[in-house]
Amino acid sequence: MPKITAHQIEIELTLDQIVALVRELKPGEQEIIRRVIEPPAWHQRLEALLARVWSRVERLPISEEEIDAEVERARKVIYTEGGA
């Protein structure tokens, strides 16, 4: 990786110059830049979220009965606090 030691140097570059510099990078370095400036598509974010959820389901399984009991506890709290 190139190293530069400088004291507050400003360089004005055109878009074409920036593109030319990026094209000089190795493919892996270009991919890093692409990922930084281009957020993942919504379906990729959704897939990542679902993967995290399913991994938790596998590690921390919960039964329908446990879910029902938790919902009932939450309802009781809401009703006793006058929320409904």
Secondary structure, DSSP 8 states (H G I E B T S, - for coil): ------SS------HHHHHHHHHTS-HHHHHHHHHHHS---HHHHHHHHHHHHHHHHHHS---HHHHHHHHHHHHHHHHHTT--
